Amino acid sequence: MLQFCGRKLRRALELVCNETEKNVIRELELLRKSIKRVKISNLNDTCLRCLCHVAGCDLAHGCTQGYCGPFYISRVYWVDAGKPTLPEDSPERKEAFEDCARDFHCSLKIVESYMARFGKDCNNDGVTNCFDYMMINHHGGGACSEPLFLTSLGRKRLQLYQQCRF
């Protein structure tokens, strides 16, 4: 990431020296977009690793049955997250969703953006924490208060969450 950021910054500085303001603004915007990460309370790297574990976290997973990448992200989830993309990509490009969801770091941006939009205290314990984010990932942003133990997939996710609980 630092090498990429360094190249982009170096390119922007070269453009400044060449006095091409329009290109400088474009390059700086691309740099800003490529390194932007959303900061969400209690959604730290440990929690993100746990969310990945609960989802399956298969780093080699492509796309199957509409779900892509290590977090098994759907196109609807990606759209709800604001359509994050790989650096210098466009959300309008047909494969932008799949390419971002299959890339671990880009898929993190999708999850962070989704949680920034839908994060809330799902179990009414007074704090929004990793358990709540896991519930949101399972049920979606609107129905996260439904218990997980009612379905076999929910029970499996509860078990996986207990394995990585911190």
Solvent accessible surface area in square Angstrom, and as a share of the most:
residue,aa,sasa,rsa
1,M,136,0.61
2,L,154,0.77
3,Q,147,0.65
4,F,44,0.18
5,C,28,0.17
6,G,27,0.26
7,R,131,0.48
8,K,17,0.07
9,L,79,0.39
10,R,136,0.50
11,R,109,0.40
12,A,1,0.01
13,L,102,0.51
14,E,86,0.38
15,L,9,0.04
16,V,77,0.44
17,C,108,0.64
18,N,102,0.52
19,E,153,0.68
20,T,53,0.31
21,E,126,0.56
22,K,173,0.73
23,N,67,0.34
24,V,15,0.09
25,I,107,0.54
26,R,140,0.51
27,E,15,0.07
28,L,79,0.39
29,E,80,0.36
30,L,27,0.13
31,L,16,0.08
32,R,118,0.43
33,K,65,0.28
34,S,6,0.04
35,I,77,0.39
36,K,115,0.49
37,R,128,0.47
38,V,51,0.29
39,K,169,0.72
40,I,21,0.11
41,S,80,0.52
42,N,67,0.34
43,L,11,0.06
44,N,74,0.38
45,D,79,0.41
46,T,52,0.31
47,C,0,0.00
48,L,4,0.02
49,R,145,0.53
50,C,2,0.01
51,L,2,0.01
52,C,0,0.00
53,H,69,0.31
54,V,10,0.06
55,A,22,0.17
56,G,45,0.44
57,C,45,0.27
58,D,62,0.32
59,L,118,0.59
60,A,95,0.74
61,H,21,0.09
62,G,29,0.28
63,C,51,0.31
64,T,77,0.45
65,Q,177,0.79
66,G,50,0.48
67,Y,109,0.42
68,C,2,0.01
69,G,0,0.00
70,P,0,0.00
71,F,12,0.05
72,Y,69,0.26
73,I,4,0.02
74,S,26,0.17
75,R,103,0.38
76,V,106,0.61
77,Y,28,0.11
78,W,5,0.02
79,V,67,0.39
80,D,39,0.20
81,A,11,0.09
82,G,59,0.57
83,K,66,0.28
84,P,22,0.14
85,T,2,0.01
86,L,49,0.24
87,P,49,0.31
88,E,99,0.44
89,D,23,0.12
90,S,50,0.32
91,P,44,0.28
92,E,139,0.62
93,R,94,0.34
94,K,163,0.69
95,E,79,0.36
96,A,0,0.00
97,F,6,0.03
98,E,41,0.18
99,D,37,0.19
100,C,0,0.00
101,A,0,0.00
102,R,102,0.37
103,D,53,0.28
104,F,65,0.27
105,H,132,0.59
106,C,3,0.02
107,S,0,0.00
108,L,16,0.08
109,K,32,0.14
110,I,0,0.00
111,V,1,0.00
112,E,5,0.02
113,S,24,0.16
114,Y,9,0.03
115,M,1,0.01
116,A,57,0.44
117,R,150,0.55
118,F,46,0.19
119,G,32,0.30
120,K,94,0.40
121,D,38,0.20
122,C,4,0.03
123,N,65,0.33
124,N,128,0.66
125,D,80,0.41
126,G,73,0.70
127,V,65,0.37
128,T,37,0.21
129,N,44,0.23
130,C,3,0.02
131,F,47,0.20
132,D,0,0.00
133,Y,3,0.01
134,M,1,0.01
135,M,9,0.04
136,I,0,0.00
137,N,41,0.21
138,H,38,0.17
139,H,54,0.24
140,G,21,0.20
141,G,9,0.08
142,G,73,0.70
143,A,47,0.36
144,C,1,0.00
145,S,73,0.47
146,E,88,0.40
147,P,53,0.33
148,L,6,0.03
149,F,122,0.51
150,L,111,0.55
151,T,72,0.42
152,S,80,0.52
153,L,88,0.44
154,G,0,0.00
155,R,122,0.44
156,K,112,0.48
157,R,50,0.18
158,L,44,0.22
159,Q,115,0.51
160,L,33,0.17
161,Y,11,0.04
162,Q,98,0.44
163,Q,112,0.50
164,C,34,0.20
165,R,151,0.55
166,F,130,0.54
